[in-house]
């Protein structure tokens, strides 16, 4: 699935809810479904700067099963805040399993489409931008090593 197809899928999921309390609940549910990050990765080095909540993010390069020479990035993360955990799980869903270049080229339109940006506090909005920036930084680093 392409990054845009995944974004369209997320937009469709959120379109099923009119009330933002229901959308927040969906975010919380998505965060709770996410596999917990192992304690060994919850280090200062993996904390994202700019987030009010604590968010740990790790990335690793994995080989594509379809194109053996292609390298993909797999992200894993966790947060100590329920809604933030849901937000980072959406970002992982969109970016994980794609090439560094796909991540760098992606236009993250789903954030505006589902109304996330306008329903987050300024500090959470800054945190969201910090998460996206960190994921793109990983992609930049992995892109320069391939």
Contact map, one row per residue, 1 for C-alpha under 8 A:
11101100000000000000000000000000000000000000000000000000000000000000000000000000000000000000000000000000000000000000000000000000000000000000000000
11111100000000000000000000000000000000000000000000000000000000000000000000000000000000000000000000000000000000000000000000000000000000000000000000
11111110000000000000000000000000000000000000000000000000000000000000000000000000000000000000011001000100010000000000000000000000000000000000000000
01111111000000000000000000000000000000000000000000000000000000000000000000000000000000000000000000000000010000000000000000000000000000000000000000
11111111100000000000000000000000000000000000000000000000000000000000000000000000000000000000000000000000000000000000000000000000000000000000000000
11111111110000000000000000000000000000000000000000000000000000000000000000000000000000000000110000000000000000000000000000000000000000000000000000
00111111111000000000000000000000000000000000000000000000000000000000000000000000000000000000010000000000000111000000000000000000000000000000000000
00011111111100000000000000000000000000000000000000000000000000000000000000000000000000000000000000000000000001000000000000000000000000000000000000
00001111111110000000000000000000000000000000000000000000000000000000000000000000000000000000000000000000000000000000000000000000000000000000000000
00000111111111000000000000000000000000000000000000000000000000000000000000000000000000000000000000000000000001000000000000000000000000000000000000
00000011111111100000000000000000000000000000000000000000000000000000000000000000000000000000000000000000000001001100000000000000000000000000000000
00000001111111110000000000000000000000000000000000000000000000000000000000000000000000000000000000000000000000000000000000000000000000000000000000
00000000111111111000000000000000000000000000000000000000000000000000000000000000000000000000000000000000000000000000000000000000000000000000000000
00000000011111111000001000000000000000000000000000000000000000000000000000000000000000000000000000000000000000000100000000000000000000000000000000
00000000001111111100000000000000000000000000000000000000000000000000000000000000000000000000000000000000000000000100000000000000000000000000000000
00000000000111111100000000000000000000000000000000000000000000000000000000000000000000000000000000000000000000000000000000000000000000000000000000
00000000000011111111011000000000000000000000000000000000000000000000000000000000000000000000000000000000000000000000000000000000000000000000000000
00000000000000111111011000000000000000000000000000000000000000000000000000000000000000000000000000000000000000000000000000000000000000000000000000
00000000000000001111111000000000000000000000000000000000000000000000000000000000000000000000000000000000000000000000000000000000000000000000000000
00000000000000001111111100000000000000000000000000000000000000000000000000000000000000000000000000000000000000000000001000000000000000000000000000
00000000000000000011111110000000000000000000000000000000000000000000000000000000000000000000000000000000000000000000000000000000000000000000000000
00000000000000001111111111000000000000000000000000000000000000000000000000000000000000000000000000000000000000000000000000000000000000000000000000
00000000000001001111111111100000000000000000000000000000000000000000000000000000000000000000000000000000000000000000000000000000000000000000000000
00000000000000000001111111110000000000000000000000000000000000000000000000000000001000000000000000000000000000000000000000000000000000000000000000
00000000000000000000111111111000000000000000000000000000000000000000000000000000000000000000000000000000000000000000000000000000000000000000000000
00000000000000000000011111111100000000000000000000000000000000000000000000000000000001000000000000000000000000000000000000000000000000000000000000
00000000000000000000001111111110000000000000000000000000000000000000000000000000011011100000000000000000000000000000000000000000000000000000000000
00000000000000000000000111111111000000000000000000000000000000000000000000000000011011000000000000000000000000000000000000000000000000000000000000
00000000000000000000000011111111100000000000000000000000000000000000000000000000000001000000000000000000000000000000000000000000000000000000000000
00000000000000000000000001111111110000000000000000000000000000000000000000000000000011001100000000000000000000000000000000000000000000000000000000
00000000000000000000000000111111110000000000000000000000000000000000000000000000011111111000000000000000000000000000000000000000000000000000000000
00000000000000000000000000011111111000000000000000000000000000000000000000000000010011000000000000000000000000000000000000000000000000000000000000
00000000000000000000000000001111111000000000000000000000000000000000000000000000000000000000000000000000000000000000000000000000000000000000000000
00000000000000000000000000000111111100000000000000000000000000000000000000000000000000001000000000000000000000000000000000000000000000000000000000
00000000000000000000000000000001111110000000000000000000000000000000000000000000000000000000000000000000000000000000000000000000000000000000000000
00000000000000000000000000000000011111000000000000000000000000000000000000001100000000000000000000000000000000000000000000000000000000000000000000
00000000000000000000000000000000001111101100000000000000000000000000000000011100000000000000000000000000000000000000000000000000000000000000000000
00000000000000000000000000000000000111111100000000000000000000000000000000000000000000000000000000000000000000000000000000000000000000000000000000
00000000000000000000000000000000000011111100000000000000000000000000000000000000000000000000000000000000000000000000000000000000000000000000000000
00000000000000000000000000000000000001111110000000000000000000000000000000000000000000000000000000000000000000000000000000000000000000000000000000
00000000000000000000000000000000000011111110010000000001010000000000000000000000000000000000000000000000000000000000000000000000000000000000000000
00000000000000000000000000000000000011111111011000000001000000000000000000000000000000000000000000000000000000000000000000000000000000000000000000
00000000000000000000000000000000000000011111111000000001000000000000000000000000000000000000000000000000000000000000000000000000000000000000000000
00000000000000000000000000000000000000000111111000000000000000000000000000000000000000000000000000000000000000000000000000000000000000000000000000
00000000000000000000000000000000000000000011111000000000000000000000000000000000000000000000000000000000000000000000000000000000000000000000000000
00000000000000000000000000000000000000001111111100000001110000000000000000000000000000000000000000000000000000000000000000000000000000000000000000
00000000000000000000000000000000000000000111111110000111100000000000000000000000000000000000000000000000000000000000000000000000000000000000000000
00000000000000000000000000000000000000000000011111100111100000000000000000000000000000000000000000000000000000000000000000000000011001000000000000
00000000000000000000000000000000000000000000001111100000000000000000000000000000000000000000000000000000000000000000000000000000010000000000000000
00000000000000000000000000000000000000000000000111110000000000000000000000000000000000000000000000000000000000000000000000000110010000000000000000
00000000000000000000000000000000000000000000000111111110000000000000000000000000000000000000000000000000000000000000000000110111011000000000000000
00000000000000000000000000000000000000000000000001111100000000000000000000000000000000000000000000000000000000000000000000110010000000000000000000
00000000000000000000000000000000000000000000000000111110000000000000000000000011100100000000000000000000000000000000000000000010000000000000000000
00000000000000000000000000000000000000000000001100111111000000000000000000000011100000000000000000000000000000000000000000000000000000000000000000
00000000000000000000000000000000000000000000001100101111100000000000000000001111000110000000000000000000000000000000000000000000000000000000000000
00000000000000000000000000000000000000001110011100000111110000000000000000001110000000000000000000000000000000000000000000000000000000000000000000
00000000000000000000000000000000000000000000011100000011111000000000000000111100000000000000000000000000000000000000000000000000000000000000000000
00000000000000000000000000000000000000001000010000000001111100000000000000111000000000000000000000000000000000000000000000000000000000000000000000
00000000000000000000000000000000000000000000000000000000111110000000000011110000000000000000000000000000000000000000000000000000000000000100000000
00000000000000000000000000000000000000000000000000000000011111000000000011100000000000000000000000000000000000000000000000000000000000000000000000
00000000000000000000000000000000000000000000000000000000001111100000001111000000000000000000000000000000000000000000000000000000000000000000010000
00000000000000000000000000000000000000000000000000000000000111110000001111000000000000000000000000000000000000000000000000000000000000000000000000
00000000000000000000000000000000000000000000000000000000000011111011111100000000000000000000000000000000000000000000000000000000000000000000000000
00000000000000000000000000000000000000000000000000000000000001111111111100000000000000000000000000000000000000000000000000000000000000000000000000
00000000000000000000000000000000000000000000000000000000000000111111000000000000000000000000000000000000000000000000000000000000000000000000000000
00000000000000000000000000000000000000000000000000000000000000011111000000000000000000000000000000000000000000000000000000000000000000000000000000
00000000000000000000000000000000000000000000000000000000000000111111110000000000000000000000000000000000000000000000000000000000000000000000000000
00000000000000000000000000000000000000000000000000000000000000111111111000000000000000000000000000000000000000000000000000000000000000000000000000
00000000000000000000000000000000000000000000000000000000000000110011111000000000000000000000000000000000000000000000000000000000000000000000000000
00000000000000000000000000000000000000000000000000000000000000110011111100000000000000000000000000100000000000000000000000000000000000000000000000
00000000000000000000000000000000000000000000000000000000000011110001111110000000000000000000000000110000000000000000000000000000000000000000000001
00000000000000000000000000000000000000000000000000000000000011110000011111000000000000000000000111110000000000000000000000000000000000000000000000
00000000000000000000000000000000000000000000000000000000001111000000001111100000000000000000001111110000000000000000000000000000000000000010010000
00000000000000000000000000000000000000000000000000000000001111000000000111110000000000000000001111000000000000000000000000000000000000000000000000
00000000000000000000000000000000000000000000000000000000111100000000000011111000000000000001001100000000000000000000000000000000000000000000000000
00000000000000000000000000000000000010000000000000000000111000000000000001111100000000000001000000000000000000000000000000000000000000000000000000
00000000000000000000000000000000000110000000000000000011110000000000000000111110000000011001000000000000000000000000000000000000000000000000000000
00000000000000000000000000000000000110000000000000000011100000000000000000011111000010010000000000000000000000000000000000000000000000000000000000
00000000000000000000000000000000000000000000000000001111000000000000000000001111110110000000000000000000000000000000000000000000000000000000000000
00000000000000000000000000000000000000000000000000001110000000000000000000000111110110000000000000000000000000000000000000000000000000000000000000
00000000000000000000000000000000000000000000000000001100000000000000000000000011111110000000000000000000000000000000000000000000000000000000000000
00000000000000000000000000110011000000000000000000000000000000000000000000000011111111000000000000000000000000000000000000000000000000000000000000
00000000000000000000000100110010000000000000000000000000000000000000000000000000111111100000000000000000000000000000000000000000000000000000000000
00000000000000000000000000000010000000000000000000001010000000000000000000000011111111110000000000000000000000000000000000010000000000000000000000
00000000000000000000000000110111000000000000000000000010000000000000000000000111111111111000000000000000000000000000000000000000000000000000000000
00000000000000000000000001111111000000000000000000000000000000000000000000000000011111111100000000000000000000000000000000000000000000000000000000
00000000000000000000000000100010000000000000000000000000000000000000000000000000001111111110000000000000000000000000000000000001000000000000000000
00000000000000000000000000000010000000000000000000000000000000000000000000001100000111111111000000000000000000000000000000000001001000000000000000
00000000000000000000000000000110010000000000000000000000000000000000000000001000000011111111100000000000000000000000000000000000000000000000000000
00000000000000000000000000000100000000000000000000000000000000000000000000000000000001111111110000000000000000000000000000000000000000000000000000
00000000000000000000000000000000000000000000000000000000000000000000000000000000000000111111111100000000000000000000000000000000000100000000000000
00000000000000000000000000000000000000000000000000000000000000000000000000111000000000011111111100000000000000000000000000000000000000000000000000
00000100000000000000000000000000000000000000000000000000000000000000000000000000000000001111111100000000000000000000000000000000000000000000000000
00100110000000000000000000000000000000000000000000000000000000000000000000000000000000000111111100000000000000000000000000000000000000000000000000
00100000000000000000000000000000000000000000000000000000000000000000000011100000000000000011111111000010000000000000000000000000000000000000000000
00000000000000000000000000000000000000000000000000000000000000000000000111100000000000000011111111000000000000000000000000000000000000000000000000
00000000000000000000000000000000000000000000000000000000000000000000000111000000000000000000001111100000000000000000000000000000000000000000000000
00100000000000000000000000000000000000000000000000000000000000000000000111000000000000000000001111110110000000000000000000000000000000000000000000
00000000000000000000000000000000000000000000000000000000000000000000011110000000000000000000000011111110000000000000000000000000000000000010000000
00000000000000000000000000000000000000000000000000000000000000000000001110000000000000000000000001111111000000000000000000000000000000000111011000
00000000000000000000000000000000000000000000000000000000000000000000000000000000000000000000000000111111100000000000000000000000000000000011001000
00100000000000000000000000000000000000000000000000000000000000000000000000000000000000000000000001111111110000000000000000000000000000000000000000
00000000000000000000000000000000000000000000000000000000000000000000000000000000000000000000001001111111110000000000000000000000000000010010000000
00000000000000000000000000000000000000000000000000000000000000000000000000000000000000000000000000011111110000000000000000000000000000010011000000
00000000000000000000000000000000000000000000000000000000000000000000000000000000000000000000000000001111111000000000000000000000000000000000000000
00110000000000000000000000000000000000000000000000000000000000000000000000000000000000000000000000000111111100000000000000000000000000000000000000
00000000000000000000000000000000000000000000000000000000000000000000000000000000000000000000000000000000111110000000000000000000000000000000000000
00000010000000000000000000000000000000000000000000000000000000000000000000000000000000000000000000000000011111100000000000000000000000000000000000
00000010000000000000000000000000000000000000000000000000000000000000000000000000000000000000000000000000001111111000000000000000000000000000000000
00000011011000000000000000000000000000000000000000000000000000000000000000000000000000000000000000000000000111111100000000000000000000000000000000
00000000000000000000000000000000000000000000000000000000000000000000000000000000000000000000000000000000000111111111100000000000000000000000000000
00000000000000000000000000000000000000000000000000000000000000000000000000000000000000000000000000000000000011111111110000000000000000000000000000
00000000001000000000000000000000000000000000000000000000000000000000000000000000000000000000000000000000000011111111000000000000000000000000000000
00000000001001100000000000000000000000000000000000000000000000000000000000000000000000000000000000000000000001111111000000000000000000000000000000
00000000000000000000000000000000000000000000000000000000000000000000000000000000000000000000000000000000000000111111111000000000000000000000000000
00000000000000000000000000000000000000000000000000000000000000000000000000000000000000000000000000000000000000111111111100000000000000000000000000
00000000000000000000000000000000000000000000000000000000000000000000000000000000000000000000000000000000000000110011111100001000000000000000000000
00000000000000000000000000000000000000000000000000000000000000000000000000000000000000000000000000000000000000010011111100000000000000000000000000
00000000000000000001000000000000000000000000000000000000000000000000000000000000000000000000000000000000000000000011111110000000000000000000000000
00000000000000000000000000000000000000000000000000000000000000000000000000000000000000000000000000000000000000000001111111111000000000000000000000
00000000000000000000000000000000000000000000000000000000000000000000000000000000000000000000000000000000000000000000001111111000000000000000000000
00000000000000000000000000000000000000000000000000000000000000000000000000000000000000000000000000000000000000000000000111111100000000000000000000
00000000000000000000000000000000000000000000000000110000000000000000000000000000000000000000000000000000000000000000000111111110000000000000000000
00000000000000000000000000000000000000000000000000110000000000000000000000000000000100000000000000000000000000000000000111111111000000000000000000
00000000000000000000000000000000000000000000000000000000000000000000000000000000000000000000000000000000000000000000100111111111100000000000000000
00000000000000000000000000000000000000000000000001100000000000000000000000000000000000000000000000000000000000000000000001111111110000000000000000
00000000000000000000000000000000000000000000000001111000000000000000000000000000000000000000000000000000000000000000000000111111111000000000000000
00000000000000000000000000000000000000000000000000100000000000000000000000000000000000110000000000000000000000000000000000011111111100000000000000
00000000000000000000000000000000000000000000000000000000000000000000000000000000000000000000000000000000000000000000000000001111111110000000000000
00000000000000000000000000000000000000000000000111100000000000000000000000000000000000000000000000000000000000000000000000000111111111000000000000
00000000000000000000000000000000000000000000000100100000000000000000000000000000000000010000000000000000000000000000000000000011111111100000000000
00000000000000000000000000000000000000000000000000000000000000000000000000000000000000000010000000000000000000000000000000000001111111110000000000
00000000000000000000000000000000000000000000000000000000000000000000000000000000000000000000000000000000000000000000000000000000111111111000000000
00000000000000000000000000000000000000000000000100000000000000000000000000000000000000000000000000000000000000000000000000000000011111111100000000
00000000000000000000000000000000000000000000000000000000000000000000000000000000000000000000000000000000000000000000000000000000001111111110000000
00000000000000000000000000000000000000000000000000000000000000000000000000000000000000000000000000000011000000000000000000000000000111111111000000
00000000000000000000000000000000000000000000000000000000000000000000000000000000000000000000000000000000000000000000000000000000000011111111100000
00000000000000000000000000000000000000000000000000000000001000000000000000000000000000000000000000010000000000000000000000000000000001111111110000
00000000000000000000000000000000000000000000000000000000000000000000000010000000000000000000000000111011000000000000000000000000000000111111111000
00000000000000000000000000000000000000000000000000000000000000000000000000000000000000000000000000011001000000000000000000000000000000011111111100
00000000000000000000000000000000000000000000000000000000000000000000000000000000000000000000000000000000000000000000000000000000000000001111111110
00000000000000000000000000000000000000000000000000000000000010000000000010000000000000000000000000010000000000000000000000000000000000000111111111
00000000000000000000000000000000000000000000000000000000000000000000000000000000000000000000000000011000000000000000000000000000000000000011111111
00000000000000000000000000000000000000000000000000000000000000000000000000000000000000000000000000000000000000000000000000000000000000000001111111
00000000000000000000000000000000000000000000000000000000000000000000000000000000000000000000000000000000000000000000000000000000000000000000111111
00000000000000000000000000000000000000000000000000000000000000000000001000000000000000000000000000000000000000000000000000000000000000000000011111
